[in-house]
Amino acid sequence: MASSGEVRAPSGRAPAGTLGLLGGSVLAAGGAAALVLLGEPRPGGALALASGALALASRASAGPHPVALVRFLDPAVDRVWDGLVLGSLAWALLPAAARPAALALVALAASYF
């Protein structure tokens, strides 16, 4: 029996809800990127916000000691979000607004540090 201060090893399976939230986050980020590239920045921004909320919810649902798959997928989803949302933003802004496009690319590069 585990005492109150003892940390238990996680079971070997990732919670289905956590994986669903991570998958939903990636799909929403892809939709946000597509909307931004199609010239619909407001709905794209709303979808990017929803994507971020799903990613945060997946962290909460994983618990304090997530299994290895979730520990791998969580930062991977963050990088996918950065690439999709910030990359599409830079691409969409490039012809008309070089400075904001450059700032989006700087933010994208900084997210990998």
CYANA upper distance limits for C-alpha pairs under 8 A (distance plus 0.5 A):
  2 ALA  CA      6 GLU  CA      6.43
  2 ALA  CA      7 VAL  CA      8.38
  2 ALA  CA      8 ARG  CA      7.98
  9 ALA  CA     65 HIS  CA      8.17
 10 PRO  CA     65 HIS  CA      6.86
 10 PRO  CA     66 PRO  CA      7.27
 10 PRO  CA     67 VAL  CA      6.52
 11 SER  CA     67 VAL  CA      7.66
 12 GLY  CA     67 VAL  CA      6.88
 13 ARG  CA     67 VAL  CA      7.19
 14 ALA  CA     18 THR  CA      7.65
 14 ALA  CA     19 LEU  CA      7.63
 14 ALA  CA     62 ALA  CA      8.33
 14 ALA  CA     66 PRO  CA      7.94
 14 ALA  CA     67 VAL  CA      6.39
 14 ALA  CA     69 LEU  CA      7.23
 14 ALA  CA     70 VAL  CA      7.03
 15 PRO  CA     19 LEU  CA      7.11
 15 PRO  CA     62 ALA  CA      7.50
 16 ALA  CA     20 GLY  CA      6.58
 17 GLY  CA     21 LEU  CA      6.63
 17 GLY  CA     58 SER  CA      8.12
 17 GLY  CA     61 SER  CA      7.77
 18 THR  CA     22 LEU  CA      6.77
 18 THR  CA     57 ALA  CA      8.48
 18 THR  CA     58 SER  CA      5.33
 18 THR  CA     59 ARG  CA      7.99
 18 THR  CA     61 SER  CA      6.27
 18 THR  CA     62 ALA  CA      6.41
 18 THR  CA     70 VAL  CA      8.28
 19 LEU  CA     23 GLY  CA      6.60
 19 LEU  CA     58 SER  CA      7.91
 19 LEU  CA     70 VAL  CA      8.00
 20 GLY  CA     24 GLY  CA      6.50
 21 LEU  CA     25 SER  CA      6.57
 21 LEU  CA     54 LEU  CA      5.99
 21 LEU  CA     55 ALA  CA      7.02
 21 LEU  CA     57 ALA  CA      7.50
 21 LEU  CA     58 SER  CA      5.81
 22 LEU  CA     26 VAL  CA      6.94
 22 LEU  CA     54 LEU  CA      7.28
 22 LEU  CA     55 ALA  CA      6.28
 22 LEU  CA     58 SER  CA      6.56
 22 LEU  CA     73 LEU  CA      8.23
 22 LEU  CA     74 ASP  CA      7.80
 22 LEU  CA     77 VAL  CA      7.42
 23 GLY  CA     27 LEU  CA      6.78
 24 GLY  CA     28 ALA  CA      6.50
 24 GLY  CA     51 SER  CA      7.64
 24 GLY  CA     54 LEU  CA      7.31
 25 SER  CA     29 ALA  CA      6.59
 25 SER  CA     50 ALA  CA      8.04
 25 SER  CA     51 SER  CA      4.82
 25 SER  CA     52 GLY  CA      7.18
 25 SER  CA     53 ALA  CA      8.38
 25 SER  CA     54 LEU  CA      5.77
 25 SER  CA     55 ALA  CA      6.13
 25 SER  CA     77 VAL  CA      8.11
 26 VAL  CA     30 GLY  CA      6.69
 26 VAL  CA     51 SER  CA      7.45
 26 VAL  CA     77 VAL  CA      7.01
 26 VAL  CA     80 VAL  CA      7.62
 26 VAL  CA     81 TRP  CA      7.25
 27 LEU  CA     31 GLY  CA      6.72
 27 LEU  CA     51 SER  CA      8.31
 28 ALA  CA     32 ALA  CA      6.56
 28 ALA  CA     47 LEU  CA      6.30
 28 ALA  CA     48 ALA  CA      7.03
 28 ALA  CA     50 ALA  CA      7.45
 28 ALA  CA     51 SER  CA      5.55
 29 ALA  CA     33 ALA  CA      6.67
 29 ALA  CA     47 LEU  CA      7.33
 29 ALA  CA     48 ALA  CA      5.99
 29 ALA  CA     51 SER  CA      6.07
 29 ALA  CA     81 TRP  CA      6.24
 29 ALA  CA     84 LEU  CA      6.95
 29 ALA  CA     85 VAL  CA      6.91
 30 GLY  CA     34 ALA  CA      6.72
 30 GLY  CA     81 TRP  CA      8.47
 30 GLY  CA     84 LEU  CA      6.82
 30 GLY  CA     85 VAL  CA      8.18
 31 GLY  CA     35 LEU  CA      6.64
 31 GLY  CA     44 GLY  CA      7.62
 31 GLY  CA     47 LEU  CA      7.41
 32 ALA  CA     36 VAL  CA      6.67
 32 ALA  CA     43 PRO  CA      7.89
 32 ALA  CA     44 GLY  CA      4.60
 32 ALA  CA     45 GLY  CA      6.98
 32 ALA  CA     46 ALA  CA      8.20
 32 ALA  CA     47 LEU  CA      5.64
 32 ALA  CA     48 ALA  CA      5.79
 32 ALA  CA     85 VAL  CA      7.17
 33 ALA  CA     37 LEU  CA      6.67
 33 ALA  CA     44 GLY  CA      7.12
 33 ALA  CA     84 LEU  CA      6.12
 33 ALA  CA     85 VAL  CA      5.69
 33 ALA  CA     88 SER  CA      5.91
 33 ALA  CA     89 LEU  CA      7.95
 34 ALA  CA     38 LEU  CA      6.60
 34 ALA  CA     44 GLY  CA      8.05
 34 ALA  CA     88 SER  CA      8.23
 35 LEU  CA     39 GLY  CA      6.87
 35 LEU  CA     40 GLU  CA      5.60
 35 LEU  CA     41 PRO  CA      6.97
 35 LEU  CA     43 PRO  CA      7.36
 35 LEU  CA     44 GLY  CA      5.41
 36 VAL  CA     40 GLU  CA      5.68
 36 VAL  CA     41 PRO  CA      5.23
 36 VAL  CA     44 GLY  CA      5.82
 36 VAL  CA     45 GLY  CA      8.29
 36 VAL  CA     88 SER  CA      7.03
 36 VAL  CA     89 LEU  CA      7.00
 36 VAL  CA     92 ALA  CA      7.30
 37 LEU  CA     88 SER  CA      6.61
 37 LEU  CA     89 LEU  CA      7.95
 37 LEU  CA     91 TRP  CA      8.01
 37 LEU  CA     92 ALA  CA      6.11
 39 GLY  CA     92 ALA  CA      8.07
 40 GLU  CA     44 GLY  CA      6.63
 41 PRO  CA     45 GLY  CA      6.34
 42 ARG  CA     46 ALA  CA      6.77
 43 PRO  CA     47 LEU  CA      6.66
 44 GLY  CA     48 ALA  CA      6.57
 45 GLY  CA     49 LEU  CA      6.63
 46 ALA  CA     50 ALA  CA      6.76
 47 LEU  CA     51 SER  CA      6.57
 48 ALA  CA     52 GLY  CA      6.76
 48 ALA  CA     85 VAL  CA      7.59
 49 LEU  CA     53 ALA  CA      6.73
 50 ALA  CA     54 LEU  CA      6.69
 51 SER  CA     55 ALA  CA      6.80
 52 GLY  CA     56 LEU  CA      6.74
 53 ALA  CA     57 ALA  CA      6.59
 54 LEU  CA     58 SER  CA      6.63
 55 ALA  CA     59 ARG  CA      7.08
 55 ALA  CA     74 ASP  CA      8.24
 55 ALA  CA     77 VAL  CA      8.25
 55 ALA  CA     78 ASP  CA      8.41
 56 LEU  CA     60 ALA  CA      7.01
 57 ALA  CA     61 SER  CA      6.64
 58 SER  CA     62 ALA  CA      6.60
 59 ARG  CA     63 GLY  CA      7.50
 59 ARG  CA     74 ASP  CA      8.05
 62 ALA  CA     66 PRO  CA      5.77
 62 ALA  CA     70 VAL  CA      7.90
 66 PRO  CA     70 VAL  CA      6.48
 66 PRO  CA     71 ARG  CA      6.67
 67 VAL  CA     71 ARG  CA      6.77
 68 ALA  CA     72 PHE  CA      6.68
 69 LEU  CA     73 LEU  CA      6.58
 70 VAL  CA     74 ASP  CA      6.28
 71 ARG  CA     75 PRO  CA      7.84
 72 PHE  CA     76 ALA  CA      7.02
 73 LEU  CA     77 VAL  CA      6.43
 74 ASP  CA     78 ASP  CA      6.98
 75 PRO  CA     79 ARG  CA      6.84
 76 ALA  CA     80 VAL  CA      6.74
 77 VAL  CA     81 TRP  CA      6.55
 78 ASP  CA     82 ASP  CA      6.71
 79 ARG  CA     83 GLY  CA      6.62
 79 ARG  CA    111 SER  CA      8.21
 79 ARG  CA    112 TYR  CA      8.10
 80 VAL  CA     84 LEU  CA      6.51
 81 TRP  CA     85 VAL  CA      6.30
 81 TRP  CA     86 LEU  CA      8.31
 82 ASP  CA     86 LEU  CA      5.94
 82 ASP  CA     87 GLY  CA      7.74
 82 ASP  CA    108 LEU  CA      6.56
 82 ASP  CA    111 SER  CA      7.68
 83 GLY  CA     87 GLY  CA      5.65
 83 GLY  CA     88 SER  CA      8.26
 83 GLY  CA    108 LEU  CA      7.19
 84 LEU  CA     88 SER  CA      6.38
 85 VAL  CA     89 LEU  CA      6.58
 86 LEU  CA     90 ALA  CA      6.64
 86 LEU  CA    104 ALA  CA      6.16
 86 LEU  CA    105 LEU  CA      7.42
 86 LEU  CA    107 ALA  CA      7.95
 86 LEU  CA    108 LEU  CA      6.48
 87 GLY  CA     91 TRP  CA      6.67
 87 GLY  CA    104 ALA  CA      7.70
 87 GLY  CA    105 LEU  CA      7.32
 87 GLY  CA    108 LEU  CA      7.62
 88 SER  CA     92 ALA  CA      6.50
 89 LEU  CA     93 LEU  CA      6.60
 89 LEU  CA    101 ALA  CA      7.51
 89 LEU  CA    104 ALA  CA      7.28
 90 ALA  CA     94 LEU  CA      6.40
 90 ALA  CA    100 PRO  CA      7.84
 90 ALA  CA    101 ALA  CA      4.67
 90 ALA  CA    102 ALA  CA      7.33
 90 ALA  CA    103 LEU  CA      8.44
 90 ALA  CA    104 ALA  CA      5.86
 90 ALA  CA    105 LEU  CA      6.70
 91 TRP  CA    101 ALA  CA      7.48
 92 ALA  CA    101 ALA  CA      8.38
 93 LEU  CA     97 ALA  CA      5.82
 93 LEU  CA     98 ALA  CA      7.31
 93 LEU  CA    100 PRO  CA      7.36
 93 LEU  CA    101 ALA  CA      5.74
 94 LEU  CA     98 ALA  CA      5.63
 94 LEU  CA    100 PRO  CA      8.44
 94 LEU  CA    101 ALA  CA      5.77
 94 LEU  CA    102 ALA  CA      8.45
 97 ALA  CA    101 ALA  CA      6.80
 98 ALA  CA    102 ALA  CA      6.55
 99 ARG  CA    103 LEU  CA      6.71
100 PRO  CA    104 ALA  CA      6.68
101 ALA  CA    105 LEU  CA      6.87
102 ALA  CA    106 VAL  CA      6.67
103 LEU  CA    107 ALA  CA      6.61
104 ALA  CA    108 LEU  CA      6.64
105 LEU  CA    109 ALA  CA      6.65
106 VAL  CA    110 ALA  CA      6.48
107 ALA  CA    111 SER  CA      6.61
108 LEU  CA    112 TYR  CA      7.74
109 ALA  CA    113 PHE  CA      8.02
